[in-house]
Amino acid sequence: MPMADTQMEDAIFVLAAHVFLKTSDYLLCLDALTRLFGPVRLQYLLLFLAFVRAAHYWTETHPEIAFEDDITKLLSTHEALADCILNDPEARDTITQSLLDELPALRLQADKAIGLLAAIVDSSDDAIVSKTLDGIITSWNGSAERLFGYTASEAIGQHISLIIPLNRRDEEALFIERIKRGERIEHFDTVRVRKDKSPLDISLTISPVRDASGKIIGASKIARDINQRKRFERELRESEERYRTLADALDTQVQFRTQELERRNSELRDLSARLLEFQDQERRHIARELHDSAGQTLTALGLQLARIREDAKNDPVLSRNATNAEELVQHLAQEIRTTSYLLHPPLLDETGISSALGWYVQGLAERSSLAIDLKIPDNFGRLPSQIELFIFRLVQECLTNIHRHSGSKTALIRIAREESTVEVEIEDQGKGMSPERLTEIQSQGTGVGIRGMRERVRHLRGNLVIESNDSGTKVYATLPITTSLPPHKSDTRQVVA
């Protein structure tokens, strides 16, 4: 409602007079008042004007009855409105009677609006409580009964401190001061007390309540139960504390485990070196068995087939079959001999790395049509057996990969030695490896062959470098020449071109 003695008040009563008297402009005035007040308050305004007219008739009939001071002031202030209401002979009876006739319908409409509002408040899941500025509870909905445990009859008329714990009483005074200033308090987390004295975490939203003139006469509180949310927050804090404690303990354990892991890694490297040594011994053993036992058996079988062929000269079919079988045996013997030499070439033990690589390169070139250029000095000499075996396995692994994967038609092998080191370089002119694939190989050493070479070069205290681009791939190995190579810790350095 507008303040008294203002232009807004004058305008409202002018519009109301048009509506009250149903002038030619009353529909426009009615629309303006409806938008300003709403339908319910507008009907109250018109009812108030009808009441003033009816009261005027009573004062004329009963002089002992007088207007209240505020009505007298209203009529004296708005003379035009007073003249419309009190001195309209045409509408003196009909308008008043019309409004009085509409009074029951208006009251019913107002009661329905009030009832709807009350039903909304009472069915809310949140507790809704109203109080005076002195803190006296004036309303208490059903959710408030369920939340705090007090019935409406127990709570209404009591001070709001009924549900406020002692250590939270100062909050109420601060709330009242802010409400008096017309402020709204939203989502204020606090604690209240149930009827059974148990604490209750709630979130408060507090709004000022005004009368028809706009004066603040109280406050409306909406309380939402946040016990579950607070419990989750407490559990989260407790969980964070536990995890923090666990993290501190884990940090200590990680340091211990790191030291343990380093020790175990050293043991695994030693074990890996022994496994590689056992692998080479087993290859040597299998090669010897294939060469000696299976080779001798096939030789005997070939001789027996030769006799059968000689004895079957008069039988062309049998002679031809014996000849075919003899050729198959010779081919099988050759394959077994090649497999035996690939497992462990006897030349490696007998004459050294130069002869063994010469034999291997010649055989692979014949089997694969790969042009291989082997560059090794004539006076290269002998190396410790472990180093010679590593060089042979490295060349063997690299040439196999070149033949299977690179697409290169050529391969270059360079082997050189200094006083205390030996250098090996294998290069192709194939499609190379993508940066991603090269990074994967450098970081993880994918593939049994690459991992095996890394373990061997680590055991020999050497360095292994792999470079690759779209022009091909290069593999470098540098090894110290020593006569004693016990298991030990070492680092394998990889460089990406």
C-alpha positions as CSV (number, residue, x, y, z in Angstrom):
1,M,0.0,0.0,0.0
2,P,1.2,3.6,-0.7
3,M,2.2,5.9,2.1
4,A,-0.4,8.4,3.3
5,D,-0.6,11.9,1.8
6,T,1.2,11.0,-1.3
7,Q,0.4,11.5,-5.0
8,M,0.2,7.7,-5.4
9,E,-2.6,7.6,-2.7
10,D,-4.5,10.4,-4.5
11,A,-4.2,8.6,-7.8
12,I,-5.4,5.3,-6.3
13,F,-8.5,6.9,-4.8
14,V,-9.3,8.7,-8.0
15,L,-9.2,5.4,-9.9
16,A,-11.2,3.8,-7.2
17,A,-13.9,6.5,-7.4
18,H,-14.3,5.8,-11.2
19,V,-14.7,2.1,-10.5
20,F,-16.9,2.6,-7.5
21,L,-19.3,4.9,-9.5
22,K,-18.9,2.9,-12.7
23,T,-18.1,5.9,-14.9
24,S,-17.4,5.6,-18.6
25,D,-13.7,5.1,-17.8
26,Y,-14.2,2.6,-15.0
27,L,-13.0,-0.4,-17.0
28,L,-9.6,1.2,-17.7
29,C,-9.4,2.3,-14.1
30,L,-10.4,-1.2,-12.9
31,D,-7.7,-2.8,-15.1
32,A,-5.1,-0.4,-13.6
33,L,-6.1,-1.1,-10.1
34,T,-6.2,-4.9,-10.7
35,R,-2.6,-4.8,-12.0
36,L,-1.6,-2.7,-9.0
37,F,-3.3,-4.5,-6.2
38,G,-4.4,-7.9,-7.6
39,P,-8.0,-9.0,-7.6
40,V,-8.3,-9.9,-3.9
41,R,-6.9,-6.6,-2.6
42,L,-8.9,-4.6,-5.1
43,Q,-12.1,-6.1,-3.8
44,Y,-11.1,-5.3,-0.3
45,L,-10.6,-1.6,-1.4
46,L,-14.0,-1.4,-3.0
47,L,-15.5,-3.1,0.0
48,F,-13.9,-0.5,2.2
49,L,-15.5,2.3,0.1
50,A,-18.9,0.6,0.4
51,F,-18.3,0.4,4.1
52,V,-17.6,4.1,4.3
53,R,-20.8,4.9,2.5
54,A,-22.9,2.5,4.7
55,A,-21.3,4.0,7.8
56,H,-22.2,7.5,6.5
57,Y,-25.9,6.4,6.3
58,W,-25.7,5.2,9.9
59,T,-24.2,8.5,11.1
60,E,-27.1,10.4,9.4
61,T,-29.7,8.2,11.0
62,H,-27.9,7.9,14.4
63,P,-26.2,11.2,15.2
64,E,-24.7,9.7,18.3
65,I,-22.5,7.5,16.0
66,A,-19.4,9.2,14.5
67,F,-16.7,8.3,12.0
68,E,-13.3,7.1,13.3
69,D,-10.6,9.8,13.1
70,D,-8.8,8.0,10.3
71,I,-12.0,7.9,8.2
72,T,-12.7,11.5,8.8
73,K,-9.2,12.4,7.8
74,L,-9.5,10.3,4.6
75,L,-12.7,12.0,3.6
76,S,-11.4,15.5,4.4
77,T,-8.2,14.9,2.5
78,H,-9.9,13.5,-0.6
79,E,-12.9,15.8,-1.1
80,A,-13.7,14.5,-4.6
81,L,-13.7,10.9,-3.4
82,A,-15.9,11.9,-0.4
83,D,-18.3,13.8,-2.7
84,C,-18.6,10.7,-4.9
85,I,-19.2,8.4,-2.0
86,L,-21.5,10.5,0.2
87,N,-23.3,12.9,-2.2
88,D,-24.3,10.8,-5.3
89,P,-28.1,10.8,-5.2
90,E,-28.4,8.5,-8.3
91,A,-26.1,5.9,-6.9
92,R,-27.0,6.5,-3.2
93,D,-28.9,3.3,-2.8
94,T,-28.2,1.2,-5.9
95,I,-24.3,1.2,-5.7
96,T,-24.2,0.6,-2.0
97,Q,-26.8,-2.2,-2.2
98,S,-24.9,-3.7,-5.2
99,L,-21.7,-3.8,-3.2
100,L,-23.4,-5.1,-0.1
101,D,-25.0,-7.8,-2.3
102,E,-21.6,-8.7,-3.7
103,L,-20.1,-8.8,-0.2
104,P,-20.7,-12.6,0.4
105,A,-19.1,-13.5,-2.9
106,L,-16.2,-11.2,-2.3
107,R,-15.7,-12.7,1.2
108,L,-15.9,-16.2,-0.3
109,Q,-13.3,-15.3,-2.9
110,A,-11.0,-13.9,-0.3
111,D,-11.5,-16.9,1.9
112,K,-10.6,-19.2,-0.9
113,A,-7.4,-17.3,-1.6
114,I,-6.5,-17.3,2.0
115,G,-7.4,-21.0,2.3
116,L,-5.3,-21.8,-0.8
117,L,-2.3,-20.0,0.7
118,A,-2.8,-21.8,4.0
119,A,-2.9,-25.1,2.2
120,I,0.3,-24.4,0.4
121,V,2.0,-23.4,3.6
122,D,0.7,-26.4,5.5
123,S,1.7,-28.9,2.8
124,S,5.2,-27.6,2.3
125,D,8.1,-30.0,3.1
126,D,9.9,-27.2,4.8
127,A,9.0,-25.8,8.2
128,I,7.3,-22.4,7.9
129,V,7.0,-20.3,11.1
130,S,5.9,-16.7,11.5
131,K,6.6,-14.6,14.6
132,T,6.3,-11.0,15.8
133,L,9.2,-8.6,16.1
134,D,9.2,-9.6,19.8
135,G,9.8,-13.2,18.9
136,I,6.4,-14.6,19.7
137,I,5.4,-17.4,17.4
138,T,2.1,-16.7,15.5
139,S,2.0,-19.6,13.0
140,W,3.4,-23.1,12.9
141,N,2.8,-25.4,9.9
142,G,2.7,-29.2,9.8
143,S,6.3,-29.6,8.7
144,A,7.3,-27.5,11.7
145,E,5.5,-30.0,13.9
146,R,7.3,-32.9,12.3
147,L,10.7,-31.2,12.3
148,F,10.8,-29.8,15.8
149,G,8.4,-32.1,17.6
150,Y,6.1,-29.4,19.0
151,T,2.4,-29.2,17.9
152,A,1.0,-25.9,16.7
153,S,-1.0,-25.5,19.9
154,E,2.2,-26.0,21.9
155,A,4.3,-23.6,19.9
156,I,2.0,-20.7,19.0
157,G,2.2,-18.0,21.6
158,Q,5.6,-19.2,22.8
159,H,8.8,-17.3,22.3
160,I,10.9,-18.5,19.4
161,S,13.7,-19.3,21.8
162,L,11.7,-22.4,22.5
163,I,13.7,-24.1,19.7
164,I,17.0,-22.0,19.9
165,P,19.9,-23.5,21.9
166,L,21.5,-21.3,24.5
167,N,24.7,-20.8,22.5
168,R,22.7,-19.5,19.5
169,R,20.5,-16.9,21.1
170,D,22.6,-14.1,19.8
171,E,21.6,-15.0,16.3
172,E,17.9,-14.2,17.0
173,A,18.8,-10.6,18.0
174,L,20.8,-10.1,14.8
175,F,18.0,-11.5,12.7
176,I,15.5,-9.1,14.2
177,E,17.7,-6.1,13.6
178,R,18.1,-7.1,9.9
179,I,14.4,-7.8,9.5
180,K,13.6,-4.4,10.9
181,R,15.7,-2.9,8.2
182,G,13.7,-4.8,5.6
183,E,16.5,-7.2,4.8
184,R,16.0,-10.8,3.7
185,I,18.2,-13.6,5.1
186,E,18.8,-16.5,2.8
187,H,20.2,-20.0,3.4
188,F,21.7,-19.4,6.8
189,D,23.0,-22.7,8.2
190,T,22.5,-23.0,12.0
191,V,21.4,-25.4,14.7
192,R,18.1,-25.6,16.5
193,V,16.7,-27.9,19.2
194,R,13.9,-30.4,19.0
195,K,11.4,-31.1,21.7
196,D,13.4,-34.1,22.7
197,K,16.4,-31.8,23.2
198,S,18.3,-33.3,20.2
199,P,20.2,-30.9,18.0
200,L,18.9,-30.3,14.5
201,D,21.0,-28.8,11.6
202,I,18.8,-26.5,9.5
203,S,19.1,-23.9,6.8
204,L,17.0,-20.7,7.5
205,T,15.5,-18.3,5.0
206,I,13.9,-15.3,6.8
207,S,11.7,-12.6,5.3
208,P,10.0,-9.5,6.8
209,V,6.2,-9.6,7.1
210,R,4.4,-6.3,6.4
211,D,0.9,-5.1,7.2
212,A,-1.4,-3.4,4.7
213,S,0.4,-0.1,5.1
214,G,3.8,-1.6,4.4
215,K,4.9,-1.5,8.0
216,I,7.1,-4.4,9.1
217,I,5.2,-6.3,11.9
218,G,7.0,-9.6,12.0
219,A,9.1,-12.2,10.2
220,S,8.4,-15.4,8.3
221,K,10.9,-18.2,8.6
222,I,11.4,-21.2,6.3
223,A,13.5,-23.9,7.9
224,R,15.0,-26.8,5.9
225,D,16.4,-30.0,7.5
226,I,20.1,-30.3,6.4
227,N,21.0,-33.0,8.9
228,Q,21.8,-35.4,6.1
229,R,23.9,-32.9,4.2
230,K,25.8,-32.0,7.4
231,R,26.4,-35.7,8.1
232,F,27.8,-36.1,4.6
233,E,30.1,-33.1,5.2
234,R,31.3,-34.5,8.5
235,E,31.9,-37.9,7.0
236,L,33.7,-36.2,4.1
237,R,36.0,-34.3,6.5
238,E,36.6,-37.4,8.6
239,S,37.4,-39.3,5.4
240,E,39.8,-36.6,4.3
241,E,41.5,-36.8,7.7
242,R,41.8,-40.5,7.3
243,Y,43.2,-40.2,3.8
244,R,45.6,-37.6,4.9
245,T,46.9,-39.8,7.7
246,L,47.0,-42.7,5.3
247,A,48.9,-40.6,2.8
248,D,51.5,-39.7,5.4
249,A,51.9,-43.3,6.2
250,L,52.0,-44.3,2.6
251,D,54.7,-41.7,1.9
252,T,56.9,-43.4,4.5
253,Q,56.0,-46.8,3.1
254,V,56.7,-45.6,-0.5
255,Q,60.2,-44.6,0.5
256,F,60.8,-48.0,2.1
257,R,59.2,-49.8,-0.9
258,T,61.3,-47.7,-3.3
259,Q,64.5,-48.9,-1.6
260,E,63.2,-52.4,-1.6
261,L,62.3,-52.1,-5.2
262,E,65.7,-50.9,-6.1
263,R,67.2,-53.9,-4.3
264,R,64.8,-56.2,-6.1
265,N,65.5,-54.6,-9.4
266,S,69.2,-55.3,-8.9
267,E,68.4,-58.9,-8.0
268,L,66.2,-59.1,-11.1
269,R,68.9,-57.8,-13.3
270,D,71.3,-60.4,-11.9
271,L,68.6,-63.0,-12.5
272,S,68.0,-61.8,-16.0
273,A,71.7,-62.0,-16.7
274,R,71.8,-65.6,-15.5
275,L,68.7,-66.5,-17.5
276,L,70.3,-65.1,-20.6
277,E,73.4,-67.2,-19.9
278,F,71.3,-70.3,-19.3
279,Q,69.4,-69.5,-22.5
280,D,72.7,-69.4,-24.5
281,Q,73.8,-72.6,-22.8
282,E,70.5,-74.3,-23.7
283,R,70.8,-73.1,-27.3
284,R,74.3,-74.4,-27.5
285,H,73.1,-77.8,-26.1
286,I,70.1,-78.0,-28.5
287,A,72.3,-77.1,-31.5
288,R,74.8,-79.7,-30.5
289,E,72.1,-82.3,-30.1
290,L,70.6,-81.4,-33.5
291,H,74.0,-81.5,-35.2
292,D,75.2,-84.7,-33.6
293,S,72.3,-86.9,-32.8
294,A,69.7,-85.9,-35.4
295,G,72.4,-85.3,-38.0
296,Q,73.9,-88.7,-37.6
297,T,70.5,-90.3,-37.7
298,L,69.7,-88.6,-41.0
299,T,73.0,-89.5,-42.4
300,A,72.4,-93.2,-41.6
301,L,68.9,-92.9,-43.1
302,G,70.4,-91.4,-46.3
303,L,72.9,-94.2,-46.6
304,Q,70.1,-96.8,-46.2
305,L,68.0,-95.1,-48.8
306,A,71.0,-95.1,-51.2
307,R,71.3,-98.9,-50.8
308,I,67.6,-99.4,-51.4
309,R,67.9,-97.3,-54.6
310,E,70.9,-99.5,-55.8
311,D,69.0,-102.7,-55.0
312,A,65.9,-101.5,-56.8
313,K,67.5,-100.7,-60.2
314,N,65.3,-103.4,-61.8
315,D,62.1,-101.8,-60.3
316,P,61.8,-98.2,-61.7
317,V,59.0,-97.2,-59.4
318,L,60.8,-98.3,-56.3
319,S,64.0,-96.8,-57.5
320,R,62.3,-93.4,-58.2
321,N,60.6,-93.4,-54.7
322,A,63.9,-94.2,-53.0
323,T,65.6,-91.3,-54.9
324,N,62.9,-88.9,-53.8
325,A,63.1,-90.0,-50.2
326,E,66.9,-89.6,-50.3
327,E,66.5,-86.1,-51.6
328,L,64.0,-85.3,-48.8
329,V,66.4,-86.6,-46.2
330,Q,69.3,-84.5,-47.6
331,H,67.0,-81.4,-47.6
332,L,66.0,-82.1,-44.0
333,A,69.6,-82.6,-42.9
334,Q,70.5,-79.3,-44.5
335,E,67.6,-77.5,-42.6
336,I,68.5,-79.1,-39.3
337,R,72.2,-78.1,-39.9
338,T,71.1,-74.5,-40.6
339,T,68.8,-74.4,-37.5
340,S,71.6,-75.8,-35.4
341,Y,74.0,-73.1,-36.6
342,L,71.4,-70.3,-36.0
343,L,70.9,-71.5,-32.5
344,H,74.6,-71.4,-31.9
345,P,77.1,-71.3,-34.7
346,P,80.1,-73.5,-34.0
347,L,82.3,-71.0,-35.9
348,L,81.7,-68.5,-33.1
349,D,83.5,-70.8,-30.7
350,E,86.1,-72.1,-33.2
351,T,87.3,-69.0,-35.1
352,G,85.4,-66.0,-33.6
353,I,82.9,-63.3,-34.5
354,S,84.3,-62.5,-38.0
355,S,83.8,-66.0,-39.4
356,A,80.5,-66.5,-37.6
357,L,79.0,-63.3,-39.0
358,G,80.4,-64.0,-42.5
359,W,78.7,-67.4,-42.5
360,Y,75.4,-66.0,-41.1
361,V,75.2,-63.0,-43.5
362,Q,76.0,-65.2,-46.6
363,G,73.2,-67.7,-45.6
364,L,70.6,-65.0,-44.9
365,A,71.4,-63.2,-48.1
366,E,70.8,-66.4,-50.1
367,R,67.6,-67.2,-48.2
368,S,66.1,-63.6,-48.3
369,S,67.6,-61.8,-51.3
370,L,68.6,-59.1,-48.9
371,A,71.8,-57.3,-50.0
372,I,74.0,-57.2,-46.8
373,D,77.2,-55.3,-46.6
374,L,79.4,-56.5,-43.7
375,K,82.3,-54.3,-42.9
376,I,84.7,-55.8,-40.3
377,P,88.5,-55.5,-40.3
378,D,90.5,-58.5,-41.4
379,N,92.7,-58.3,-38.3
380,F,89.7,-57.9,-36.0
381,G,90.8,-60.7,-33.7
382,R,89.0,-62.4,-30.9
383,L,86.9,-60.9,-28.1
384,P,85.6,-62.3,-24.8
385,S,83.0,-64.9,-25.6
386,Q,80.2,-63.0,-24.0
387,I,80.9,-59.9,-26.1
388,E,81.2,-62.1,-29.3
389,L,77.9,-63.8,-28.5
390,F,76.2,-60.4,-27.9
391,I,77.4,-59.0,-31.2
392,F,76.2,-62.1,-33.1
393,R,72.7,-61.9,-31.3
394,L,72.4,-58.2,-32.0
395,V,73.2,-58.5,-35.7
396,Q,70.9,-61.5,-35.9
397,E,68.0,-59.6,-34.3
398,C,68.5,-56.5,-36.3
399,L,68.8,-58.3,-39.7
400,T,65.7,-60.3,-38.9
401,N,63.7,-57.1,-38.2
402,I,65.0,-55.5,-41.3
403,H,64.0,-58.5,-43.4
404,R,60.5,-58.7,-41.8
405,H,59.5,-55.2,-41.1
406,S,61.5,-52.4,-42.7
407,G,60.9,-53.0,-46.4
408,S,64.6,-52.2,-47.1
409,K,66.4,-54.2,-49.7
410,T,69.8,-53.4,-48.2
411,A,71.5,-53.6,-44.9
412,L,74.9,-52.3,-43.7
413,I,76.9,-53.7,-40.7
414,R,80.0,-52.0,-39.4
415,I,82.1,-53.4,-36.6
416,A,85.2,-51.7,-35.3
417,R,87.3,-52.0,-32.1
418,E,89.5,-49.6,-30.2
419,E,91.9,-50.5,-27.5
420,S,89.2,-50.7,-24.8
421,T,85.9,-50.6,-26.7
422,V,84.1,-52.3,-29.6
423,E,81.5,-50.5,-31.6
424,V,78.7,-52.1,-33.7
425,E,76.4,-50.3,-36.1
426,I,73.5,-51.8,-38.1
427,E,71.7,-49.6,-40.6
428,D,68.9,-50.0,-43.2
429,Q,67.2,-47.8,-45.7
430,G,63.7,-48.8,-45.1
431,K,60.5,-47.0,-44.0
432,G,61.7,-46.4,-40.5
433,M,59.5,-46.2,-37.4
434,S,56.9,-43.5,-36.5
435,P,57.9,-41.2,-33.6
436,E,55.2,-42.8,-31.4
437,R,56.5,-46.3,-32.1
438,L,60.1,-45.2,-31.5
439,T,59.1,-43.6,-28.2
440,E,57.3,-46.7,-27.2
441,I,60.3,-48.8,-27.9
442,Q,62.6,-46.4,-26.1
443,S,60.4,-46.3,-23.0
444,Q,59.1,-49.8,-22.7
445,G,61.4,-51.9,-24.9
446,T,58.5,-53.8,-26.6
447,G,59.3,-57.1,-28.1
448,V,61.3,-60.0,-26.7
449,G,64.2,-59.3,-29.0
450,I,64.7,-55.6,-28.0
451,R,64.3,-56.4,-24.3
452,G,66.8,-59.2,-24.6
453,M,69.3,-56.9,-26.2
454,R,68.9,-54.4,-23.5
455,E,69.4,-56.9,-20.8
456,R,72.6,-58.2,-22.5
457,V,74.0,-54.7,-23.0
458,R,73.3,-53.8,-19.4
459,H,75.0,-56.9,-18.2
460,L,78.0,-56.0,-20.4
461,R,78.1,-52.4,-19.1
462,G,77.5,-51.0,-22.5
463,N,75.3,-48.5,-24.3
464,L,72.5,-49.2,-26.8
465,V,71.2,-46.4,-29.1
466,I,68.3,-46.6,-31.5
467,E,67.6,-43.9,-34.1
468,S,64.8,-44.0,-36.7
469,N,63.2,-41.7,-39.3
470,D,61.6,-42.0,-42.7
471,S,65.1,-42.7,-44.2
472,G,65.6,-45.9,-42.2
473,T,66.7,-47.1,-38.8
474,K,70.1,-47.3,-37.1
475,V,71.2,-49.3,-34.1
476,Y,74.4,-48.5,-32.3
477,A,76.0,-50.5,-29.5
478,T,79.2,-49.6,-27.7
479,L,80.8,-52.1,-25.3
480,P,83.9,-52.1,-23.1
481,I,86.3,-54.9,-23.7
482,T,87.0,-56.7,-20.5
483,T,88.0,-60.2,-19.6
484,S,85.7,-60.4,-16.5
485,L,82.0,-59.5,-16.7
486,P,80.3,-60.2,-13.4
487,P,76.6,-59.2,-12.9
488,H,76.3,-55.6,-11.9
489,K,74.1,-52.5,-12.0
490,S,74.3,-50.3,-15.2
491,D,72.3,-47.9,-17.2
492,T,71.3,-48.3,-20.8
493,R,71.2,-45.0,-22.7
494,Q,68.8,-44.5,-25.6
495,V,68.9,-41.6,-28.0
496,V,66.0,-40.7,-30.3
497,A,67.0,-38.9,-33.5
